[in-house]
């Protein structure tokens, strides 16, 4: 028989969000610092932005489906993932290009495409003629998969992100220190002092023994100990500058294009180099897919290069001095209007 007045056993009390372990928090922090293919940093954002804006300036002919926003999205995908996949479909007698978030390639020209929607994902089975698949930097062992330029850089993007994370993690300790406080102070006054320091930049210890334990110093000596990290010993500026330049160069962007020195001549030359040695070869590499799937006849950089009026004028002058007819020289530099 159970005694009816027996006290119920205490229920186990658990804290909220018990699954939020430190491992989960660390993993979540890493996902905020990387998109799965590149460790994110300001340098990576600079390279991605240059690719996206550069592709926006590429003019396809005809340009029915490849609008500037679509070309910019293609440039962003190619920089971060090394490949960009779009579903070609007809809705209401109008052809459209829909970006594919991720896909399964089943072989023999068959695809499972997953198109992101608000609060859902649309899954489509498609054949190869319905899929625009753009790939750069494929490996010989997997020619159907593209590789981001950041994948080819090894640890450089990750090291840059880790340096930024280290500096960011050190900022909360800037200005903080250990302030000794005698244990003889009345408890009421201690609470007032602690409440004032809680929102400030000082921590407290209550005895010489605690002070010696926390600082490793002499227990007889009570003084403020600075807790601000000394980042000067790491000498980060030369390392970060070198990493910044190497990442941009590996992404096909001349570092002089984003230099802080403001050398206009060097920036103009870097601008031409980026257009002629990065964007134009990439456009030629993607041209067979554009032509086969969208019937694109050409990709040109006239809209991008037209901004370089001074350089074109110098080219015209040099050609005319070399004996080239003025009209032909104008056509050679792209001045046809």
N, C-alpha and C positions, 0 to 999 in steps of 0.2 A: 504494500500500500504506500502511495506517495503522500507525504505530508503536504496538505494543501497550502500551508502558510510558509513553505520554504521559499527563501529568497531566490529569485532568478539569478542565474549566473550572469556576470557582466559580459555584455557583448563586446567583441573585439572591435576597437576603434581603429579605422584605417584613415590615413591622410588622403585627401583628394588627389586625383591624377597620379595614382601609384605607379602607373606605367611610364611616367616621365622620368626615366633614369638618366644619369649623366651620359651614358653611352648614346641614348636617343638624342639628347640635347647636342652632343658633339657632332653626331651624324647630321642633324638638322642644320647646324651651323655650317658644316661643309657643303651641304646642298645650296645654301645661300651664297657660298663663295665660288661655286662652280655650277655649270649648266650640264654637266655630264661629259662634255668633250673638251672643255678648257677651264682652267682655274681663272676665275674672273678677277680683274684688276683694272686700274685706270688705263694701263698700257694696252691691255686686251680690248677694252672698250674703244680706245682710239683706233686700233686697227680695224675692228668690226665696223665702226662708224665710217671710216674711210672707204672700205669695201662697199658698204651699202650705198653711200652717197655716190661713189664712183659708178656703180651699176645703174643708179638712177639716171645718170647723164648719158648712158649708152642709148643710142637711138636705133631700134630695129625697124626694118621695112619689109612688109607692112607691120604696123604696130597696133593691130586690132585687139589682140589679147595681151600683148606684152606692154602694159601701161607702165609709167614710171614707178608707181608704188609696187607693182609686181616685180619689176626688175630690181628694185631696192630690197625686197624680201628675198629674192634669189641670191643677191650678193651677201646678205646676212647669213642665210643658210649655208652657202658655200664656205664662208669664212669660219663659221662655228662647227659645222658638221662635215664639210667636204662634199656634200651632196644635197640636192634639193629635188623634191618630188611633188608633182602637181597632177591633179585629176582633170582631164579634159572631158567636159560634159556639155550637153545641149539642154537648155531650159527655155521653153517658149520660143523655139527657133533662134535662140541666141547662144552662141558658144561662150563658155566660161572656163576659167582656170581656178580650181580650188586648191589651196595649199593642203598638203597631207602632213599630219603631225608625225605619224610613224606608220610603218608598213611591213608586211611580210611578203617576201619574194619567194614564190613557190616553184619557180623554174618553168621552162617552156613557155615563157611569156605570160604567166599568170601571177596576179597580185591580190593581196588583201590590203586595202587601203583604209586607214583610220583617220577620219576628218573630224577635227575638234568642233563641237558646237556648244552653245550655252547649256550647261548642266547635263550634257550628254555627249556621246561620241558616235558618229555615223560610220558604219563599217560597209565598205563597198568592195565587191569582187570585180576586178577589171582585167582586161587583156592589155598586152603591151602597146597597141596603137592608141589606147585611151590614156596612157600614162606618159607624162613628160618627166623624164628622169635625167638630171644633170649631175655629172660626177667629175671631180677633179682629184688629182694625186692618187689614182688607184694603185694598189699593190699588185705585183704580178701574180701573186697567189690568189687574190680576190679582185679580179678586174671589174666586178660588178659593184664594188663598194668604194665610195670615195673616202678620202682622208683629209681632215682639216689641217691647215698649215700649223696649227698649234699642236696637233698630234705629232708632227715631224720635229717639233722643237725640243722634245724631251722634257726636262725638268725646269726649263727657264720660266714658262708661265706660272708653274706651281711655286717656284722660288719667289717670284715677284709677289704673288698673292700671300705667301707666308710672311714675307717682310712687312707688307702692309698690315697683316693681321697681328704681327708681333708689336708693331708700333701702336696700333689701335688698342691692344691689350694692355700696353704699358701706360696709356693715358690716364686711366682712373687712379693711378698711384702718384701722379704728378702733384707735388706740393704737400704730400702727406708725410707724417713723421710720428715718432714715439715721444710723447710728453710725459715725463715722470710725475707722479702725484703721490704724495705721502699717504700712508694708511692711517695716519693720526687725524686726518681731516674728518669731521663729523659726517655721518651718512647723508644727512639732508644736503649739506654743501656738496658732497660728492655727486649726488644725483643731479643737482643744478649744473655742476660743471660738465658732467657727462652729457646732459641734454643739450648743452650749448656746443659741445664738441661733436655730437653725433652727426650734425649736418655740416660740420666744418672740415678742416683738413688735418686734424690731429687725432691720434689714438692715445690711450692712456694706459699706464701700468700702475699698480697700486703699491708696489714695494720695491726695494732695492733688489730683492731676490728675483722678482719677476723681470725687472729691468735687465739684470745680468743674464737671465735665461733667454730673453728675447733677442738681446743684442750681442751676447757673447763678450761683453765688456766687463770692466771692473764694477763690482757691486757697490763700491763706495763712491762711485762717480755717477751723479745724476745729471744728465744733460739731454737735450733734444737730439734725437737721432733721425736723420733725413732718410725717408723711404722712397724718394723719387728715383726711378731707374736711370742709370747713367748710360744713355744711348750713344754718347760720344765715343765711348770705348769701342763700340761696334763699327764705327766709321761706315755708316750705311749709304751715304750719299754717292760715293764713287761706284759702289756695287749696284745701287738702283739705277744710276745713269747708264752704266754699261748694259744692264739687263734690259732697260727700256729701249736702247738703240738696237740690241740684238733681236729682240722680239719684233720690233717694227720691220727690221731688215728681212727677217725670215718670213714675214707676212707680205713681202713685196712692196713695202712702203719705205721710201728713202727717209732716214731720220731727219735730214735737212728740211723736209716738208713741214715738220712740226717743231722746229727748233725754237728755243726761247730767245735766241739772239736777234731775230728779226732781219736776217740778211735776205733782202728781197730777191736778189739775183740768184742766190743758191736755192731759194724756195721755188722760183720759176723753173729752174733746171730740174729740181726734184719733182715738180708737178708734171713736167713732160715725161720724165723717166717713169713715174708711176702710171701714167696713161699709156705709154708706148711699150713698156716692158712688163707690166702686170695685167692691166685691163685688156689691152688689145690681144695679147697671146691667149688669155683666158677666153675671150670672146670667140676667137678662132677655134679653140678647143671645144667649145659648146655649140658651135655653129651647126655641125651635122645633126645633132638632136633637134635643134630649133627648126632646121630645114625639113627634116623628115616628119616631125609631128605637127608643126604649126605653119609650114610653108613660108618660113622667113627667108627672104632673099639676101639680106645683108645686115650687118651690125656695124655701126660707125660711131666714132667719137667726135664728130664735128661739133656737137653742142658743147662738149667739154673743152676741146682745143680752141674754140672760138674766143674763149676768155683770154687767151694769150695773144692779145693784139700786138704788143710790142715785139714779141718773139717772131711772129709772122711777118711783121714789117721788116725786121732785120733780115729774115730769110729772103723776102722779095728783093731787097736791096742787094744782097749778096748774089742772087741768081741773075739779076739784071746786069750787075758789074761783070759777071762771068760770061755774058753774051747771050743769055736766054731772053727770049721775047717777053715783054711785060705781061701780055695776056696769058702766055703759057706759065710764067712764073706765078701769077695770081692763082691759076688753077692748081698748080703743084702744092701751094700752101693751103688750099681749101677755100680761097676767097672766090666763090663763083657767083655771088649775088651782088 
